[in-house]
Each structure stands twice: as structure tokens, then as C-alpha cells.
Amino acid sequence: MFCKADQVKVTARDRLLTDQVYESPVDIHQSRFRTRLLWALLVLLAALIALELID
């Protein structure tokens, strides 16, 4: 069910610990949605600044 597995390495006192970190399809969807929302806000902000500079 989980898509992607990465390893996280943490240094303890005398050893290196590794752990599998999984990413679900919901995590991927939320990340894409947030990225698109951020780009939309940046485009809107740029358009508002361009309109201010034109007037």
C-alpha cells in the first residue's frame, strides 16, 4: 500500500541507527496539492504586482 521507502540514518552514542520511512499515496497527493497551491498564490501575487506597476 505504501509507495516509496527511504532510509533515515540517526547517529546514536556508539552506533548508526537506520529506519525505513514510507510515503503513502495520500502523502503524495497532499504534497502535489500544496505545491500547486503555492504556485497559484505566487502567480496571483505576481499578477497583482504587475498591475500595480502598470498603473
mmJSON file of the N, C-alpha and C atoms, coordinates in Angstrom:
{"data_MODEL":{"atom_site":{
"group_PDB":["ATOM","ATOM","ATOM","ATOM","ATOM","ATOM","ATOM","ATOM","ATOM","ATOM","ATOM","ATOM","ATOM","ATOM","ATOM","ATOM","ATOM","ATOM","ATOM","ATOM","ATOM","ATOM","ATOM","ATOM","ATOM","ATOM","ATOM","ATOM","ATOM","ATOM","ATOM","ATOM","ATOM","ATOM","ATOM","ATOM","ATOM","ATOM","ATOM","ATOM","ATOM","ATOM","ATOM","ATOM","ATOM","ATOM","ATOM","ATOM","ATOM","ATOM","ATOM","ATOM","ATOM","ATOM","ATOM","ATOM","ATOM","ATOM","ATOM","ATOM","ATOM","ATOM","ATOM","ATOM","ATOM","ATOM","ATOM","ATOM","ATOM","ATOM","ATOM","ATOM","ATOM","ATOM","ATOM","ATOM","ATOM","ATOM","ATOM","ATOM","ATOM","ATOM","ATOM","ATOM","ATOM","ATOM","ATOM","ATOM","ATOM","ATOM","ATOM","ATOM","ATOM","ATOM","ATOM","ATOM","ATOM","ATOM","ATOM","ATOM","ATOM","ATOM","ATOM","ATOM","ATOM","ATOM","ATOM","ATOM","ATOM","ATOM","ATOM","ATOM","ATOM","ATOM","ATOM","ATOM","ATOM","ATOM","ATOM","ATOM","ATOM","ATOM","ATOM","ATOM","ATOM","ATOM","ATOM","ATOM","ATOM","ATOM","ATOM","ATOM","ATOM","ATOM","ATOM","ATOM","ATOM","ATOM","ATOM","ATOM","ATOM","ATOM","ATOM","ATOM","ATOM","ATOM","ATOM","ATOM","ATOM","ATOM","ATOM","ATOM","ATOM","ATOM","ATOM","ATOM","ATOM","ATOM","ATOM","ATOM","ATOM","ATOM","ATOM","ATOM","ATOM"],
"id":[1,2,3,4,5,6,7,8,9,10,11,12,13,14,15,16,17,18,19,20,21,22,23,24,25,26,27,28,29,30,31,32,33,34,35,36,37,38,39,40,41,42,43,44,45,46,47,48,49,50,51,52,53,54,55,56,57,58,59,60,61,62,63,64,65,66,67,68,69,70,71,72,73,74,75,76,77,78,79,80,81,82,83,84,85,86,87,88,89,90,91,92,93,94,95,96,97,98,99,100,101,102,103,104,105,106,107,108,109,110,111,112,113,114,115,116,117,118,119,120,121,122,123,124,125,126,127,128,129,130,131,132,133,134,135,136,137,138,139,140,141,142,143,144,145,146,147,148,149,150,151,152,153,154,155,156,157,158,159,160,161,162,163,164,165],
"type_symbol":["N","C","C","N","C","C","N","C","C","N","C","C","N","C","C","N","C","C","N","C","C","N","C","C","N","C","C","N","C","C","N","C","C","N","C","C","N","C","C","N","C","C","N","C","C","N","C","C","N","C","C","N","C","C","N","C","C","N","C","C","N","C","C","N","C","C","N","C","C","N","C","C","N","C","C","N","C","C","N","C","C","N","C","C","N","C","C","N","C","C","N","C","C","N","C","C","N","C","C","N","C","C","N","C","C","N","C","C","N","C","C","N","C","C","N","C","C","N","C","C","N","C","C","N","C","C","N","C","C","N","C","C","N","C","C","N","C","C","N","C","C","N","C","C","N","C","C","N","C","C","N","C","C","N","C","C","N","C","C","N","C","C","N","C","C"],
"label_atom_id":["N","CA","C","N","CA","C","N","CA","C","N","CA","C","N","CA","C","N","CA","C","N","CA","C","N","CA","C","N","CA","C","N","CA","C","N","CA","C","N","CA","C","N","CA","C","N","CA","C","N","CA","C","N","CA","C","N","CA","C","N","CA","C","N","CA","C","N","CA","C","N","CA","C","N","CA","C","N","CA","C","N","CA","C","N","CA","C","N","CA","C","N","CA","C","N","CA","C","N","CA","C","N","CA","C","N","CA","C","N","CA","C","N","CA","C","N","CA","C","N","CA","C","N","CA","C","N","CA","C","N","CA","C","N","CA","C","N","CA","C","N","CA","C","N","CA","C","N","CA","C","N","CA","C","N","CA","C","N","CA","C","N","CA","C","N","CA","C","N","CA","C","N","CA","C","N","CA","C","N","CA","C","N","CA","C","N","CA","C","N","CA","C"],
"label_alt_id":[null,null,null,null,null,null,null,null,null,null,null,null,null,null,null,null,null,null,null,null,null,null,null,null,null,null,null,null,null,null,null,null,null,null,null,null,null,null,null,null,null,null,null,null,null,null,null,null,null,null,null,null,null,null,null,null,null,null,null,null,null,null,null,null,null,null,null,null,null,null,null,null,null,null,null,null,null,null,null,null,null,null,null,null,null,null,null,null,null,null,null,null,null,null,null,null,null,null,null,null,null,null,null,null,null,null,null,null,null,null,null,null,null,null,null,null,null,null,null,null,null,null,null,null,null,null,null,null,null,null,null,null,null,null,null,null,null,null,null,null,null,null,null,null,null,null,null,null,null,null,null,null,null,null,null,null,null,null,null,null,null,null,null,null,null],
"label_comp_id":["MET","MET","MET","PHE","PHE","PHE","CYS","CYS","CYS","LYS","LYS","LYS","ALA","ALA","ALA","ASP","ASP","ASP","GLN","GLN","GLN","VAL","VAL","VAL","LYS","LYS","LYS","VAL","VAL","VAL","THR","THR","THR","ALA","ALA","ALA","ARG","ARG","ARG","ASP","ASP","ASP","ARG","ARG","ARG","LEU","LEU","LEU","LEU","LEU","LEU","THR","THR","THR","ASP","ASP","ASP","GLN","GLN","GLN","VAL","VAL","VAL","TYR","TYR","TYR","GLU","GLU","GLU","SER","SER","SER","PRO","PRO","PRO","VAL","VAL","VAL","ASP","ASP","ASP","ILE","ILE","ILE","HIS","HIS","HIS","GLN","GLN","GLN","SER","SER","SER","ARG","ARG","ARG","PHE","PHE","PHE","ARG","ARG","ARG","THR","THR","THR","ARG","ARG","ARG","LEU","LEU","LEU","LEU","LEU","LEU","TRP","TRP","TRP","ALA","ALA","ALA","LEU","LEU","LEU","LEU","LEU","LEU","VAL","VAL","VAL","LEU","LEU","LEU","LEU","LEU","LEU","ALA","ALA","ALA","ALA","ALA","ALA","LEU","LEU","LEU","ILE","ILE","ILE","ALA","ALA","ALA","LEU","LEU","LEU","GLU","GLU","GLU","LEU","LEU","LEU","ILE","ILE","ILE","ASP","ASP","ASP"],
"label_asym_id":["A","A","A","A","A","A","A","A","A","A","A","A","A","A","A","A","A","A","A","A","A","A","A","A","A","A","A","A","A","A","A","A","A","A","A","A","A","A","A","A","A","A","A","A","A","A","A","A","A","A","A","A","A","A","A","A","A","A","A","A","A","A","A","A","A","A","A","A","A","A","A","A","A","A","A","A","A","A","A","A","A","A","A","A","A","A","A","A","A","A","A","A","A","A","A","A","A","A","A","A","A","A","A","A","A","A","A","A","A","A","A","A","A","A","A","A","A","A","A","A","A","A","A","A","A","A","A","A","A","A","A","A","A","A","A","A","A","A","A","A","A","A","A","A","A","A","A","A","A","A","A","A","A","A","A","A","A","A","A","A","A","A","A","A","A"],
"label_entity_id":["1","1","1","1","1","1","1","1","1","1","1","1","1","1","1","1","1","1","1","1","1","1","1","1","1","1","1","1","1","1","1","1","1","1","1","1","1","1","1","1","1","1","1","1","1","1","1","1","1","1","1","1","1","1","1","1","1","1","1","1","1","1","1","1","1","1","1","1","1","1","1","1","1","1","1","1","1","1","1","1","1","1","1","1","1","1","1","1","1","1","1","1","1","1","1","1","1","1","1","1","1","1","1","1","1","1","1","1","1","1","1","1","1","1","1","1","1","1","1","1","1","1","1","1","1","1","1","1","1","1","1","1","1","1","1","1","1","1","1","1","1","1","1","1","1","1","1","1","1","1","1","1","1","1","1","1","1","1","1","1","1","1","1","1","1"],
"label_seq_id":[1,1,1,2,2,2,3,3,3,4,4,4,5,5,5,6,6,6,7,7,7,8,8,8,9,9,9,10,10,10,11,11,11,12,12,12,13,13,13,14,14,14,15,15,15,16,16,16,17,17,17,18,18,18,19,19,19,20,20,20,21,21,21,22,22,22,23,23,23,24,24,24,25,25,25,26,26,26,27,27,27,28,28,28,29,29,29,30,30,30,31,31,31,32,32,32,33,33,33,34,34,34,35,35,35,36,36,36,37,37,37,38,38,38,39,39,39,40,40,40,41,41,41,42,42,42,43,43,43,44,44,44,45,45,45,46,46,46,47,47,47,48,48,48,49,49,49,50,50,50,51,51,51,52,52,52,53,53,53,54,54,54,55,55,55],
"pdbx_PDB_ins_code":[null,null,null,null,null,null,null,null,null,null,null,null,null,null,null,null,null,null,null,null,null,null,null,null,null,null,null,null,null,null,null,null,null,null,null,null,null,null,null,null,null,null,null,null,null,null,null,null,null,null,null,null,null,null,null,null,null,null,null,null,null,null,null,null,null,null,null,null,null,null,null,null,null,null,null,null,null,null,null,null,null,null,null,null,null,null,null,null,null,null,null,null,null,null,null,null,null,null,null,null,null,null,null,null,null,null,null,null,null,null,null,null,null,null,null,null,null,null,null,null,null,null,null,null,null,null,null,null,null,null,null,null,null,null,null,null,null,null,null,null,null,null,null,null,null,null,null,null,null,null,null,null,null,null,null,null,null,null,null,null,null,null,null,null,null],
"Cartn_x":[0.829,0.0,0.868,2.003,2.878,3.748,4.022,4.697,6.216,6.738,8.162,8.777,9.915,10.611,11.985,12.262,13.575,14.145,15.439,16.074,16.5,16.242,16.699,17.78,18.91,20.017,20.195,20.249,20.399,21.614,22.447,23.629,23.294,23.491,23.304,24.684,24.761,26.031,27.162,26.932,28.022,27.676,26.551,26.173,25.319,25.148,24.331,23.03,21.915,20.611,19.973,19.363,18.65,17.204,16.305,14.888,14.257,13.295,12.567,11.449,11.356,10.297,9.486,8.195,7.331,6.469,6.083,5.243,4.004,2.83,1.588,1.09,0.15,-0.432,-1.096,-1.653,-2.264,-1.192,-0.037,1.063,1.499,1.584,1.994,0.969,-0.323,-1.386,-1.36,-1.203,-1.17,0.027,1.15,2.341,2.126,1.547,1.271,0.272,-0.773,-1.785,-1.157,-0.334,0.309,1.256,1.957,2.861,2.073,0.98,0.138,-0.475,-0.917,-1.499,-0.46,0.743,1.814,2.108,2.197,2.449,1.304,0.059,-1.088,-1.031,-0.676,-0.562,0.573,1.685,2.8,2.437,1.709,1.268,0.291,-0.625,-1.573,-0.85,0.114,0.894,1.666,2.263,2.994,2.057,0.849,-0.127,-0.549,-0.759,-1.144,-0.021,1.218,2.356,2.487,2.272,2.36,1.268,0.072,-0.999,-0.687,-0.073,0.312,1.372,2.306,3.374,2.866,1.814,1.258,0.525,-0.218,-0.985,-0.136],
"Cartn_y":[-1.192,0.0,1.248,1.206,2.364,2.373,3.559,3.675,3.693,4.599,4.864,4.671,4.052,3.857,4.499,5.331,5.937,5.53,5.63,5.32,6.609,6.648,7.746,7.198,7.894,7.445,8.417,7.864,8.652,8.131,9.046,8.66,8.614,7.45,7.292,7.416,7.073,7.214,6.436,5.158,4.317,3.583,3.905,3.201,4.09,3.64,4.324,3.547,4.199,3.553,3.918,2.947,3.204,2.774,3.513,3.212,3.459,2.625,2.796,3.829,4.796,5.8,5.65,5.417,5.166,6.385,6.503,7.6,6.989,7.365,6.796,7.612,7.08,7.85,9.144,9.133,10.351,11.411,11.009,11.952,12.579,11.755,12.253,13.242,12.922,13.807,15.135,15.099,16.329,17.189,16.564,17.316,18.003,17.286,17.884,19.021,18.843,19.888,21.142,20.974,22.13,22.84,22.078,22.679,23.484,22.94,23.665,24.911,24.806,25.954,27.056,26.691,27.671,28.382,27.627,28.229,29.159,28.762,29.609,30.926,30.854,32.073,32.964,32.365,33.153,33.828,33.128,33.726,34.862,34.674,35.723,36.941,36.72,37.817,38.559,37.825,38.449,39.264,38.763,39.499,40.783,40.714,41.927,42.957,42.514,43.433,44.034,43.228,43.727,44.759,44.55,45.519,46.833,46.741,47.956,48.737,48.044,48.705,49.343,48.765,49.316,50.625,50.707,51.923,53.064],
"Cartn_z":[0.0,0.0,0.0,0.657,0.682,-0.558,-1.055,-2.346,-2.242,-1.495,-1.55,-0.165,-0.128,1.143,1.069,2.019,2.153,3.496,3.607,4.882,5.57,6.848,7.681,8.585,8.635,9.474,10.629,11.832,13.048,13.79,14.222,14.973,16.461,17.057,18.491,19.157,20.402,21.127,20.463,20.237,19.734,18.444,17.839,16.608,15.7,14.479,13.49,13.322,13.603,13.504,12.162,11.494,10.246,10.403,9.75,9.835,8.47,8.096,6.85,7.069,6.164,6.213,4.937,5.089,3.943,3.643,2.371,1.912,1.264,1.745,1.223,0.027,-0.734,-1.837,-1.37,-0.171,0.372,0.611,1.118,1.328,0.006,-1.027,-2.348,-2.881,-2.741,-3.218,-2.467,-1.155,-0.37,-0.754,-1.004,-1.405,-2.753,-3.711,-5.023,-4.91,-4.085,-3.902,-3.302,-2.283,-1.649,-2.606,-3.438,-4.418,-5.436,-5.935,-6.905,-6.282,-5.044,-4.353,-4.176,-3.815,-3.654,-4.971,-6.074,-7.38,-7.787,-7.503,-7.835,-7.057,-5.793,-4.991,-5.488,-5.883,-6.41,-7.729,-8.595,-9.863,-9.594,-8.667,-8.304,-7.741,-6.888,-6.322,-7.404,-8.327,-9.425,-10.311,-10.551,-11.363,-10.663,-9.374,-8.626,-8.636,-8.502,-8.552,-9.938,-10.99,-12.369,-12.625,-12.091,-12.278,-11.571,-10.42,-9.696,-10.442,-11.082,-11.818,-13.104,-13.691,-14.926,-14.656,-13.574,-13.277,-12.827],
"occupancy":[1.0,1.0,1.0,1.0,1.0,1.0,1.0,1.0,1.0,1.0,1.0,1.0,1.0,1.0,1.0,1.0,1.0,1.0,1.0,1.0,1.0,1.0,1.0,1.0,1.0,1.0,1.0,1.0,1.0,1.0,1.0,1.0,1.0,1.0,1.0,1.0,1.0,1.0,1.0,1.0,1.0,1.0,1.0,1.0,1.0,1.0,1.0,1.0,1.0,1.0,1.0,1.0,1.0,1.0,1.0,1.0,1.0,1.0,1.0,1.0,1.0,1.0,1.0,1.0,1.0,1.0,1.0,1.0,1.0,1.0,1.0,1.0,1.0,1.0,1.0,1.0,1.0,1.0,1.0,1.0,1.0,1.0,1.0,1.0,1.0,1.0,1.0,1.0,1.0,1.0,1.0,1.0,1.0,1.0,1.0,1.0,1.0,1.0,1.0,1.0,1.0,1.0,1.0,1.0,1.0,1.0,1.0,1.0,1.0,1.0,1.0,1.0,1.0,1.0,1.0,1.0,1.0,1.0,1.0,1.0,1.0,1.0,1.0,1.0,1.0,1.0,1.0,1.0,1.0,1.0,1.0,1.0,1.0,1.0,1.0,1.0,1.0,1.0,1.0,1.0,1.0,1.0,1.0,1.0,1.0,1.0,1.0,1.0,1.0,1.0,1.0,1.0,1.0,1.0,1.0,1.0,1.0,1.0,1.0,1.0,1.0,1.0,1.0,1.0,1.0],
"B_iso_or_equiv":[0.0,0.0,0.0,0.0,0.0,0.0,0.0,0.0,0.0,0.0,0.0,0.0,0.0,0.0,0.0,0.0,0.0,0.0,0.0,0.0,0.0,0.0,0.0,0.0,0.0,0.0,0.0,0.0,0.0,0.0,0.0,0.0,0.0,0.0,0.0,0.0,0.0,0.0,0.0,0.0,0.0,0.0,0.0,0.0,0.0,0.0,0.0,0.0,0.0,0.0,0.0,0.0,0.0,0.0,0.0,0.0,0.0,0.0,0.0,0.0,0.0,0.0,0.0,0.0,0.0,0.0,0.0,0.0,0.0,0.0,0.0,0.0,0.0,0.0,0.0,0.0,0.0,0.0,0.0,0.0,0.0,0.0,0.0,0.0,0.0,0.0,0.0,0.0,0.0,0.0,0.0,0.0,0.0,0.0,0.0,0.0,0.0,0.0,0.0,0.0,0.0,0.0,0.0,0.0,0.0,0.0,0.0,0.0,0.0,0.0,0.0,0.0,0.0,0.0,0.0,0.0,0.0,0.0,0.0,0.0,0.0,0.0,0.0,0.0,0.0,0.0,0.0,0.0,0.0,0.0,0.0,0.0,0.0,0.0,0.0,0.0,0.0,0.0,0.0,0.0,0.0,0.0,0.0,0.0,0.0,0.0,0.0,0.0,0.0,0.0,0.0,0.0,0.0,0.0,0.0,0.0,0.0,0.0,0.0,0.0,0.0,0.0,0.0,0.0,0.0],
"pdbx_formal_charge":[null,null,null,null,null,null,null,null,null,null,null,null,null,null,null,null,null,null,null,null,null,null,null,null,null,null,null,null,null,null,null,null,null,null,null,null,null,null,null,null,null,null,null,null,null,null,null,null,null,null,null,null,null,null,null,null,null,null,null,null,null,null,null,null,null,null,null,null,null,null,null,null,null,null,null,null,null,null,null,null,null,null,null,null,null,null,null,null,null,null,null,null,null,null,null,null,null,null,null,null,null,null,null,null,null,null,null,null,null,null,null,null,null,null,null,null,null,null,null,null,null,null,null,null,null,null,null,null,null,null,null,null,null,null,null,null,null,null,null,null,null,null,null,null,null,null,null,null,null,null,null,null,null,null,null,null,null,null,null,null,null,null,null,null,null],
"auth_seq_id":[1,1,1,2,2,2,3,3,3,4,4,4,5,5,5,6,6,6,7,7,7,8,8,8,9,9,9,10,10,10,11,11,11,12,12,12,13,13,13,14,14,14,15,15,15,16,16,16,17,17,17,18,18,18,19,19,19,20,20,20,21,21,21,22,22,22,23,23,23,24,24,24,25,25,25,26,26,26,27,27,27,28,28,28,29,29,29,30,30,30,31,31,31,32,32,32,33,33,33,34,34,34,35,35,35,36,36,36,37,37,37,38,38,38,39,39,39,40,40,40,41,41,41,42,42,42,43,43,43,44,44,44,45,45,45,46,46,46,47,47,47,48,48,48,49,49,49,50,50,50,51,51,51,52,52,52,53,53,53,54,54,54,55,55,55],
"auth_comp_id":["MET","MET","MET","PHE","PHE","PHE","CYS","CYS","CYS","LYS","LYS","LYS","ALA","ALA","ALA","ASP","ASP","ASP","GLN","GLN","GLN","VAL","VAL","VAL","LYS","LYS","LYS","VAL","VAL","VAL","THR","THR","THR","ALA","ALA","ALA","ARG","ARG","ARG","ASP","ASP","ASP","ARG","ARG","ARG","LEU","LEU","LEU","LEU","LEU","LEU","THR","THR","THR","ASP","ASP","ASP","GLN","GLN","GLN","VAL","VAL","VAL","TYR","TYR","TYR","GLU","GLU","GLU","SER","SER","SER","PRO","PRO","PRO","VAL","VAL","VAL","ASP","ASP","ASP","ILE","ILE","ILE","HIS","HIS","HIS","GLN","GLN","GLN","SER","SER","SER","ARG","ARG","ARG","PHE","PHE","PHE","ARG","ARG","ARG","THR","THR","THR","ARG","ARG","ARG","LEU","LEU","LEU","LEU","LEU","LEU","TRP","TRP","TRP","ALA","ALA","ALA","LEU","LEU","LEU","LEU","LEU","LEU","VAL","VAL","VAL","LEU","LEU","LEU","LEU","LEU","LEU","ALA","ALA","ALA","ALA","ALA","ALA","LEU","LEU","LEU","ILE","ILE","ILE","ALA","ALA","ALA","LEU","LEU","LEU","GLU","GLU","GLU","LEU","LEU","LEU","ILE","ILE","ILE","ASP","ASP","ASP"],
"auth_asym_id":["A","A","A","A","A","A","A","A","A","A","A","A","A","A","A","A","A","A","A","A","A","A","A","A","A","A","A","A","A","A","A","A","A","A","A","A","A","A","A","A","A","A","A","A","A","A","A","A","A","A","A","A","A","A","A","A","A","A","A","A","A","A","A","A","A","A","A","A","A","A","A","A","A","A","A","A","A","A","A","A","A","A","A","A","A","A","A","A","A","A","A","A","A","A","A","A","A","A","A","A","A","A","A","A","A","A","A","A","A","A","A","A","A","A","A","A","A","A","A","A","A","A","A","A","A","A","A","A","A","A","A","A","A","A","A","A","A","A","A","A","A","A","A","A","A","A","A","A","A","A","A","A","A","A","A","A","A","A","A","A","A","A","A","A","A"],
"auth_atom_id":["N","CA","C","N","CA","C","N","CA","C","N","CA","C","N","CA","C","N","CA","C","N","CA","C","N","CA","C","N","CA","C","N","CA","C","N","CA","C","N","CA","C","N","CA","C","N","CA","C","N","CA","C","N","CA","C","N","CA","C","N","CA","C","N","CA","C","N","CA","C","N","CA","C","N","CA","C","N","CA","C","N","CA","C","N","CA","C","N","CA","C","N","CA","C","N","CA","C","N","CA","C","N","CA","C","N","CA","C","N","CA","C","N","CA","C","N","CA","C","N","CA","C","N","CA","C","N","CA","C","N","CA","C","N","CA","C","N","CA","C","N","CA","C","N","CA","C","N","CA","C","N","CA","C","N","CA","C","N","CA","C","N","CA","C","N","CA","C","N","CA","C","N","CA","C","N","CA","C","N","CA","C","N","CA","C","N","CA","C","N","CA","C"],
"pdbx_PDB_model_num":[1,1,1,1,1,1,1,1,1,1,1,1,1,1,1,1,1,1,1,1,1,1,1,1,1,1,1,1,1,1,1,1,1,1,1,1,1,1,1,1,1,1,1,1,1,1,1,1,1,1,1,1,1,1,1,1,1,1,1,1,1,1,1,1,1,1,1,1,1,1,1,1,1,1,1,1,1,1,1,1,1,1,1,1,1,1,1,1,1,1,1,1,1,1,1,1,1,1,1,1,1,1,1,1,1,1,1,1,1,1,1,1,1,1,1,1,1,1,1,1,1,1,1,1,1,1,1,1,1,1,1,1,1,1,1,1,1,1,1,1,1,1,1,1,1,1,1,1,1,1,1,1,1,1,1,1,1,1,1,1,1,1,1,1,1]
}}}
